[in-house]
Amino acid sequence: MTQRSRQPYTLVGAEQLTASVYKTGDEFSGFDYRFNITRLNNRSGRVNQWFTPDDLSAIVKLVRVLAAELADDGCMDDALRNQLFHLAASLDDVIANISDSTHGATN
């Protein structure tokens, strides 16, 4: 039986960005994942899909969270799962470097 859901499998976020992750399929035909990204305007409470350069670090953080969440699910092939685990770990280093540079730390 193929699962077609209009409800997100999970929601993840970083700063003002959120992603709704959808999972379809089954253990026989395999699973597919899709996600969208929206930006919350803190002043108006509205969401949109227009991004600015100020959103780039939040996008990196959101990609890190998405990679870890998808890899943690375990319903994808091992090669992609391992790639996502490595991506999340690599982005941890990138995010730490970004954080260090914005707080005046030196390497």
MDTraj code that builds the backbone (N, CA, C; nanometers):
import mdtraj as md
import numpy as np

residues = "MET THR GLN ARG SER ARG GLN PRO TYR THR LEU VAL GLY ALA GLU GLN LEU THR ALA SER VAL TYR LYS THR GLY ASP GLU PHE SER GLY PHE ASP TYR ARG PHE ASN ILE THR ARG LEU ASN ASN ARG SER GLY ARG VAL ASN GLN TRP PHE THR PRO ASP ASP LEU SER ALA ILE VAL LYS LEU VAL ARG VAL LEU ALA ALA GLU LEU ALA ASP ASP GLY CYS MET ASP ASP ALA LEU ARG ASN GLN LEU PHE HIS LEU ALA ALA SER LEU ASP ASP VAL ILE ALA ASN ILE SER ASP SER THR HIS GLY ALA THR ASN".split()
xyz = np.array([
    [0.0847, -0.1183, 0.0000],
    [0.0000, 0.0000, 0.0000],
    [0.0888, 0.1242, 0.0000],
    [0.0656, 0.2131, -0.0940],
    [0.1427, 0.3362, -0.1040],
    [0.0812, 0.4416, -0.0145],
    [0.1661, 0.5073, 0.0609],
    [0.1210, 0.6104, 0.1518],
    [0.1301, 0.7452, 0.0808],
    [0.0183, 0.8139, 0.0687],
    [0.0139, 0.9487, 0.0140],
    [-0.0439, 1.0381, 0.1235],
    [0.0385, 1.1183, 0.1818],
    [-0.0054, 1.1991, 0.2946],
    [0.0067, 1.3461, 0.2607],
    [-0.0919, 1.4200, 0.2978],
    [-0.0864, 1.5651, 0.2821],
    [-0.0316, 1.6294, 0.4087],
    [-0.0159, 1.5491, 0.5128],
    [0.0408, 1.6006, 0.6363],
    [0.1906, 1.5763, 0.6360],
    [0.2671, 1.6719, 0.6870],
    [0.4124, 1.6512, 0.6919],
    [0.4495, 1.5345, 0.7829],
    [0.5551, 1.4674, 0.7443],
    [0.6138, 1.3616, 0.8254],
    [0.6779, 1.4235, 0.9492],
    [0.7470, 1.5368, 0.9277],
    [0.8079, 1.6096, 1.0381],
    [0.8267, 1.7556, 0.9975],
    [0.8430, 1.8408, 1.0952],
    [0.8745, 1.9822, 1.0741],
    [1.0066, 2.0108, 1.1424],
    [1.0943, 2.0824, 1.0747],
    [1.2215, 2.1218, 1.1346],
    [1.2426, 2.2699, 1.1090],
    [1.3281, 2.3312, 1.1889],
    [1.3498, 2.4734, 1.1722],
    [1.4867, 2.5179, 1.2168],
    [1.5245, 2.6352, 1.1699],
    [1.6473, 2.7027, 1.2105],
    [1.6229, 2.8523, 1.1958],
    [1.6387, 2.9224, 1.3057],
    [1.6125, 3.0658, 1.3100],
    [1.4725, 3.0931, 1.2553],
    [1.4593, 3.1780, 1.1545],
    [1.3272, 3.2145, 1.1028],
    [1.2780, 3.1218, 0.9917],
    [1.3522, 3.0158, 0.9608],
    [1.3169, 2.9244, 0.8526],
    [1.2609, 2.7932, 0.9060],
    [1.1633, 2.7394, 0.8352],
    [1.1097, 2.6081, 0.8684],
    [1.0986, 2.5252, 0.7413],
    [1.1046, 2.3948, 0.7593],
    [1.0876, 2.3022, 0.6475],
    [0.9872, 2.1961, 0.6894],
    [0.8921, 2.1712, 0.6018],
    [0.7973, 2.0620, 0.6187],
    [0.8482, 1.9467, 0.5342],
    [0.8692, 1.8312, 0.5975],
    [0.9217, 1.7140, 0.5281],
    [0.8075, 1.6152, 0.5072],
    [0.7928, 1.5712, 0.3836],
    [0.6893, 1.4749, 0.3477],
    [0.7558, 1.3435, 0.3085],
    [0.6970, 1.2339, 0.3530],
    [0.7492, 1.0999, 0.3237],
    [0.6360, 1.0181, 0.2629],
    [0.6604, 0.9646, 0.1446],
    [0.5602, 0.8814, 0.0792],
    [0.6219, 0.7472, 0.0431],
    [0.5389, 0.6507, 0.0159],
    [0.5866, 0.5198, -0.0251],
    [0.5643, 0.4153, 0.0822],
    [0.6307, 0.3025, 0.0641],
    [0.6209, 0.1934, 0.1608],
    [0.7473, 0.1086, 0.1551],
    [0.7530, 0.0058, 0.2417],
    [0.8740, -0.0756, 0.2515],
    [0.8955, -0.1633, 0.1280],
    [0.7938, -0.1814, 0.0462],
    [0.8074, -0.2657, -0.0734],
    [0.8556, -0.1855, -0.1943],
    [0.7973, -0.0696, -0.2156],
    [0.8347, 0.0109, -0.3324],
    [0.9419, 0.1145, -0.2986],
    [0.9689, 0.1338, -0.1716],
    [1.0658, 0.2335, -0.1285],
    [0.9970, 0.3625, -0.0871],
    [1.0724, 0.4467, -0.0223],
    [1.0189, 0.5722, 0.0281],
    [1.0788, 0.6895, -0.0491],
    [0.9996, 0.7929, -0.0652],
    [1.0449, 0.9181, -0.1247],
    [1.0256, 1.0281, -0.0223],
    [1.1181, 1.1209, -0.0220],
    [1.1111, 1.2343, 0.0688],
    [1.1070, 1.3624, -0.0140],
    [1.0279, 1.4567, 0.0303],
    [1.0215, 1.5894, -0.0294],
    [1.0099, 1.6890, 0.0856],
    [1.0575, 1.8100, 0.0627],
    [1.0429, 1.9123, 0.1656],
    [1.0301, 2.0491, 0.1009],
    [0.9721, 2.1401, 0.1755],
    [0.9659, 2.2792, 0.1324],
    [1.0249, 2.3652, 0.2421],
    [1.0632, 2.4847, 0.2063],
    [1.1221, 2.5772, 0.3032],
    [1.0420, 2.7070, 0.2995],
    [1.0067, 2.7555, 0.4176],
    [0.9375, 2.8829, 0.4275],
    [1.0084, 2.9717, 0.5286],
    [0.9876, 3.0996, 0.5120],
    [1.0483, 3.2006, 0.5996],
    [0.9362, 3.2714, 0.6737],
    [0.9507, 3.2829, 0.8036],
    [0.8524, 3.3526, 0.8869],
    [0.8963, 3.4967, 0.9055],
    [0.8081, 3.5892, 0.8748],
    [0.8338, 3.7298, 0.9016],
    [0.7933, 3.7565, 1.0459],
    [0.8907, 3.7884, 1.1296],
    [0.8636, 3.8064, 1.2726],
    [0.7708, 3.9233, 1.3010],
    [0.7725, 4.0237, 1.2166],
    [0.6882, 4.1412, 1.2412],
    [0.5425, 4.1164, 1.2052],
    [0.5187, 4.0572, 1.0888],
    [0.3809, 4.0398, 1.0419],
    [0.3233, 3.9024, 1.0754],
    [0.4099, 3.8036, 1.1014],
    [0.3633, 3.6683, 1.1256],
    [0.3321, 3.5921, 0.9980],
    [0.3569, 3.6532, 0.8851],
    [0.3313, 3.5877, 0.7567],
    [0.4503, 3.5031, 0.7150],
    [0.4204, 3.4019, 0.6351],
    [0.5266, 3.3183, 0.5808],
    [0.5368, 3.3407, 0.4311],
    [0.6580, 3.3225, 0.3780],
    [0.6797, 3.3338, 0.2345],
    [0.8015, 3.2515, 0.1965],
    [0.8302, 3.2502, 0.0686],
    [0.9461, 3.1765, 0.0190],
    [1.0458, 3.2700, -0.0485],
    [1.0480, 3.3929, -0.0049],
    [1.1451, 3.4899, -0.0526],
    [1.2557, 3.5009, 0.0511],
    [1.3803, 3.4866, 0.0061],
    [1.4930, 3.4870, 0.0982],
    [1.5863, 3.6030, 0.0653],
    [1.6618, 3.6438, 0.1660],
    [1.7582, 3.7524, 0.1511],
    [1.8970, 3.7001, 0.1856],
    [2.0011, 3.7759, 0.1549],
    [2.1352, 3.7332, 0.1948],
    [2.1481, 3.7089, 0.3452],
    [2.0707, 3.7805, 0.4249],
    [2.0735, 3.7591, 0.5704],
    [2.0252, 3.6197, 0.6096],
    [1.9519, 3.5530, 0.5212],
    [1.8990, 3.4196, 0.5497],
    [1.9985, 3.3080, 0.5217],
    [2.1108, 3.3375, 0.4583],
    [2.2007, 3.2310, 0.4145],
    [2.2552, 3.1452, 0.5286],
    [2.2935, 3.2059, 0.6395],
    [2.3442, 3.1233, 0.7501],
    [2.2320, 3.0379, 0.8084],
    [2.1095, 3.0898, 0.8120],
    [1.9959, 3.0103, 0.8592],
    [1.9681, 2.8949, 0.7632],
    [1.9881, 2.9172, 0.6327],
    [1.9690, 2.8101, 0.5340],
    [2.0703, 2.6984, 0.5592],
    [2.1956, 2.7355, 0.5863],
    [2.2981, 2.6344, 0.6159],
    [2.2588, 2.5553, 0.7399],
    [2.2126, 2.6239, 0.8428],
    [2.1700, 2.5561, 0.9656],
    [2.0506, 2.4652, 0.9391],
    [1.9580, 2.5112, 0.8554],
    [1.8415, 2.4300, 0.8240],
    [1.8806, 2.3066, 0.7435],
    [1.9734, 2.3210, 0.6508],
    [2.0208, 2.2054, 0.5741],
    [2.0850, 2.1043, 0.6684],
    [2.1577, 2.1511, 0.7672],
    [2.2198, 2.0610, 0.8652],
    [2.1130, 1.9810, 0.9393],
    [2.0088, 2.0497, 0.9858],
    [1.9014, 1.9840, 1.0593],
    [1.8265, 1.8863, 0.9681],
    [1.7989, 1.9282, 0.8447],
    [1.7308, 1.8396, 0.7490],
    [1.8122, 1.7140, 0.7208],
    [1.9423, 1.7308, 0.6975],
    [2.0284, 1.6160, 0.6675],
    [2.0278, 1.5172, 0.7831],
    [2.0406, 1.5669, 0.9047],
    [2.0420, 1.4782, 1.0217],
    [1.9073, 1.4099, 1.0420],
    [1.8011, 1.4844, 1.0259],
    [1.6665, 1.4284, 1.0458],
    [1.6360, 1.3210, 0.9422],
    [1.6670, 1.3467, 0.8173],
    [1.6408, 1.2489, 0.7123],
    [1.7269, 1.1238, 0.7306],
    [1.8528, 1.1431, 0.7644],
    [1.9423, 1.0285, 0.7847],
    [1.8977, 0.9455, 0.9039],
    [1.8451, 1.0102, 1.0044],
    [1.8001, 0.9421, 1.1255],
    [1.6774, 0.8549, 1.1013],
    [1.6006, 0.8864, 0.9992],
    [1.4787, 0.8107, 0.9717],
    [1.5093, 0.6661, 0.9369],
    [1.6135, 0.6426, 0.8609],
    [1.6573, 0.5067, 0.8326],
    [1.5839, 0.4328, 0.7232],
    [1.4933, 0.4967, 0.6532],
    [1.4174, 0.4277, 0.5471],
    [1.4744, 0.4534, 0.4079],
    [1.5936, 0.5081, 0.3981],
    [1.6542, 0.5310, 0.2671],
    [1.7734, 0.4382, 0.2507],
    [1.8254, 0.4330, 0.1289],
    [1.9384, 0.3424, 0.1062],
    [2.0602, 0.3877, 0.1867],
    [2.1437, 0.2918, 0.2207],
    [2.2575, 0.3176, 0.3097],
    [2.3542, 0.4223, 0.2551],
    [2.3772, 0.4235, 0.1241],
    [2.4717, 0.5192, 0.0663],
    [2.4243, 0.6629, 0.0876],
    [2.2975, 0.6895, 0.0593],
    [2.2443, 0.8250, 0.0787],
    [2.2380, 0.8589, 0.2265],
    [2.2008, 0.7629, 0.3077],
    [2.1950, 0.7852, 0.4524],
    [2.3325, 0.8248, 0.5067],
    [2.4372, 0.7519, 0.4672],
    [2.5727, 0.7856, 0.5112],
    [2.6160, 0.9220, 0.4591],
    [2.5795, 0.9525, 0.3358],
    [2.6131, 1.0837, 0.2788],
    [2.5485, 1.1956, 0.3615],
    [2.4235, 1.1752, 0.4016],
    [2.3552, 1.2773, 0.4819],
    [2.4151, 1.2900, 0.6212],
    [2.4552, 1.1783, 0.6832],
    [2.5240, 1.1854, 0.8123],
    [2.6538, 1.2655, 0.7998],
    [2.7305, 1.2398, 0.6931],
    [2.8556, 1.3135, 0.6725],
    [2.8299, 1.4610, 0.6421],
    [2.7262, 1.4895, 0.5663],
    [2.6906, 1.6288, 0.5381],
    [2.6577, 1.7018, 0.6675],
    [2.5761, 1.6405, 0.7517],
    [2.5403, 1.7029, 0.8794],
    [2.6633, 1.7283, 0.9657],
    [2.7543, 1.6315, 0.9719],
    [2.8765, 1.6475, 1.0515],
    [2.9646, 1.7580, 0.9946],
    [2.9763, 1.7644, 0.8636],
    [3.0576, 1.8689, 0.8000],
    [2.9964, 2.0063, 0.8249],
    [2.8650, 2.0140, 0.8176],
    [2.7996, 2.1427, 0.8418],
    [2.8102, 2.1857, 0.9872],
    [2.8228, 2.0909, 1.0795],
    [2.8493, 2.1272, 1.2191],
    [2.9763, 2.2113, 1.2272],
    [3.0812, 2.1692, 1.1552],
    [3.2077, 2.2437, 1.1542],
    [3.1900, 2.3812, 1.0901],
    [3.1173, 2.3858, 0.9794],
    [3.0935, 2.5136, 0.9109],
    [3.0184, 2.6090, 1.0024],
    [2.9155, 2.5590, 1.0677],
    [2.8343, 2.6430, 1.1569],
    [2.9176, 2.6919, 1.2750],
    [3.0035, 2.6060, 1.3283],
    [3.0922, 2.6474, 1.4379],
    [3.1864, 2.7579, 1.3917],
    [3.2398, 2.7458, 1.2690],
    [3.3286, 2.8497, 1.2151],
    [3.2546, 2.9799, 1.1929],
    [3.1318, 2.9719, 1.1441],
    [3.0509, 3.0925, 1.1239],
    [3.0248, 3.1594, 1.2582],
    [2.9893, 3.0798, 1.3564],
    [2.9611, 3.1319, 1.4897],
    [3.0848, 3.1966, 1.5507],
    [3.1995, 3.1301, 1.5352],
    [3.3255, 3.1848, 1.5885],
    [3.3580, 3.3190, 1.5225],
    [3.3404, 3.3283, 1.3914],
    [3.3777, 3.4510, 1.3198],
    [3.2832, 3.5665, 1.3540],
    [3.1569, 3.5363, 1.3844],
    [3.0652, 3.6445, 1.4181],
    [3.0797, 3.6880, 1.5639],
    [3.1449, 3.6069, 1.6456],
    [3.1668, 3.6429, 1.7847],
    [3.3100, 3.6884, 1.8111],
    [3.3874, 3.7098, 1.7057],
    [3.5206, 3.7643, 1.7220],
    [3.6267, 3.6672, 1.7647],
    [3.6008, 3.5387, 1.7646],
    [3.7023, 3.4398, 1.8046],
    [3.8011, 3.4202, 1.6911],
    [3.9225, 3.3825, 1.7280],
    [4.0253, 3.3528, 1.6272],
    [4.0578, 3.2058, 1.6324],
    [4.1022, 3.1521, 1.5201],
    [4.1390, 3.0094, 1.5143],
    [4.2822, 2.9871, 1.5511],
])
top = md.Topology()
chain = top.add_chain()
for i, resn in enumerate(residues, 1):
    res = top.add_residue(resn, chain, resSeq=i)
    for name in ("N", "CA", "C"):
        top.add_atom(name, md.element.get_by_symbol(name[0]), res)
traj = md.Trajectory(xyz[None], top)
